């Protein structure tokens, strides 16, 4: 899987995250399902052909995640903290606006690095 570096631009500093790129329909559908762990400062980025209202769920995801929704201007529009879920009903985590990119990383990454709604990102191919 290809990698991209995502740089979060906060008021205080820039924070880098190395992301696997989910390109194909199958990669996007699978996401981080069945993973036992995710390295520190690692994640996955989903980029869509055009901005739309996107929803993610935690089906078969074994790692609690921050799910970060980003618009076409690379501005963060929503951040969700998503816990591991079991059973047959799953909470849907929505973008709450037109979204071009979604980034999944370990839960707590955003709080730990003071990344908030309205911060911006840069996406750099590794």
C-alpha positions as CSV (number, residue, x, y, z in Angstrom):
1,X,0.0,0.0,0.0
2,X,1.3,3.5,-0.9
3,X,2.2,5.9,1.9
4,X,1.5,9.6,2.2
5,X,2.6,12.1,4.9
6,X,-0.2,14.2,6.4
7,X,0.9,17.4,8.1
8,X,-1.6,18.8,10.6
9,X,-1.1,22.6,10.9
10,X,-2.2,23.8,14.3
11,X,-1.8,27.3,15.9
12,X,1.3,26.0,17.8
13,X,3.1,23.6,15.5
14,X,2.9,21.2,12.6
15,X,2.4,17.5,13.4
16,X,3.2,14.7,10.9
17,X,1.3,11.5,10.5
18,X,2.4,8.7,8.1
19,X,-0.7,7.3,6.4
20,X,-1.4,4.2,4.3
21,X,-3.4,5.2,1.3
22,X,-6.8,3.4,0.7
23,X,-7.2,3.9,-3.0
24,X,-9.4,1.1,-4.4
25,X,-13.0,0.5,-3.5
26,X,-12.0,-2.7,-1.6
27,X,-9.2,-0.9,0.3
28,X,-11.6,1.8,1.3
29,X,-14.3,-0.7,2.3
30,X,-11.8,-2.7,4.5
31,X,-10.0,0.3,6.0
32,X,-8.5,-0.7,9.3
33,X,-10.7,-3.7,9.9
34,X,-9.1,-6.7,11.7
35,X,-5.9,-4.8,12.5
36,X,-4.5,-5.7,16.0
37,X,-2.6,-2.4,16.3
38,X,-1.5,0.7,14.6
39,X,1.9,2.3,15.1
40,X,2.4,5.6,16.8
41,X,1.9,8.5,14.4
42,X,0.5,6.1,11.8
43,X,-2.9,6.1,10.1
44,X,-4.9,5.6,6.9
45,X,-6.1,8.2,4.5
46,X,-9.2,7.9,2.3
47,X,-9.5,10.4,-0.6
48,X,-12.7,10.6,-2.6
49,X,-13.2,11.7,-6.2
50,X,-15.5,14.6,-5.1
51,X,-16.6,16.1,-1.8
52,X,-19.7,14.5,-0.3
53,X,-21.3,13.6,3.1
54,X,-19.3,10.5,4.2
55,X,-20.0,8.1,7.0
56,X,-17.7,5.6,8.7
57,X,-18.4,2.8,11.2
58,X,-16.3,0.6,13.4
59,X,-17.4,-2.8,12.1
60,X,-14.6,-5.4,12.8
61,X,-12.2,-2.6,13.8
62,X,-10.2,-3.7,16.9
63,X,-8.4,-0.3,17.6
64,X,-10.1,2.8,19.0
65,X,-9.7,5.6,16.4
66,X,-9.8,9.3,15.8
67,X,-11.8,9.8,12.6
68,X,-10.9,13.1,11.0
69,X,-13.0,14.5,8.2
70,X,-11.4,17.1,5.9
71,X,-13.0,19.3,3.2
72,X,-11.7,20.0,-0.3
73,X,-9.8,23.1,1.0
74,X,-7.9,20.7,3.4
75,X,-9.7,22.1,6.4
76,X,-10.8,19.8,9.2
77,X,-14.5,19.9,9.5
78,X,-15.2,17.1,12.1
79,X,-13.3,14.9,14.5
80,X,-14.8,11.8,16.1
81,X,-13.4,9.6,18.8
82,X,-14.6,6.1,17.9
83,X,-14.4,3.3,20.4
84,X,-14.2,-0.4,19.5
85,X,-17.7,-1.8,19.0
86,X,-19.1,-5.4,19.2
87,X,-22.3,-6.8,18.2
88,X,-24.6,-6.3,15.2
89,X,-25.4,-2.6,15.5
90,X,-22.8,0.1,14.9
91,X,-22.7,3.8,15.4
92,X,-22.2,5.9,12.2
93,X,-19.6,8.6,12.3
94,X,-20.5,11.4,9.8
95,X,-18.6,14.2,8.2
96,X,-21.3,16.8,9.1
97,X,-20.4,18.6,5.8
98,X,-18.9,18.0,2.4
99,X,-15.8,16.0,2.9
100,X,-12.9,15.1,0.4
101,X,-10.6,13.2,2.8
102,X,-10.9,11.0,5.9
103,X,-8.0,10.2,8.1
104,X,-8.1,7.4,10.7
105,X,-5.5,7.2,13.4
106,X,-5.1,6.0,17.0
107,X,-7.7,7.5,19.4
108,X,-6.2,10.4,21.3
109,X,-3.9,11.6,18.6
110,X,-5.9,14.8,18.0
111,X,-6.2,15.6,21.8
112,X,-2.6,14.8,22.4
113,X,-1.5,17.1,19.6
114,X,-4.2,19.8,20.1
115,X,-5.6,19.2,16.6
116,X,-9.1,20.7,16.4
117,X,-11.8,21.4,13.9
118,X,-10.8,24.3,11.6
119,X,-7.1,23.3,11.6
120,X,-5.7,22.6,8.2
121,X,-3.7,19.7,6.7
122,X,-1.2,19.2,3.9
123,X,-0.9,15.9,2.1
124,X,2.6,14.9,0.8
125,X,3.4,11.8,-1.2
126,X,6.2,9.9,0.5
